[in-house]
Amino acid sequence: MSRGGIGITSKKKSHIPVRTCIVCRKKKAKGELIRLSVDQDNTLIADMNGTRKGRGAYLCRNQFCREKLTLIKKMDRIFKTDVRAISSTIRSTN
């Protein structure tokens, strides 16, 4: 007996990617977080569309995590480059 799926209908739930905030380490759906990336000047910027090339990290949208971002000492290791500055737009992004 073959179970090739003939005559069986099932609704698959779509996969929701989960990412971890680099400040508070809470896991959330990818859409609930802000993607961060480093531009050509090694400045940390918010990638609101999630389309920038290269390595990215995720940050909660709440004010606490955005303010504590400057206290993270492992930023160079996360992005595998020398992060020189953090864009002011990250702290004001909703």
Buried (B, 14 or more C-beta within 10 A) or exposed (E): EEEEEEEEEEEEEEEEEEBBBBBEEEEBEEEBBBBBBBEEEEBBBBBEEEEBEEEBBBBBEEEEBBEBBEEBEEBBEBBEEEBEEBBEEBEEBE
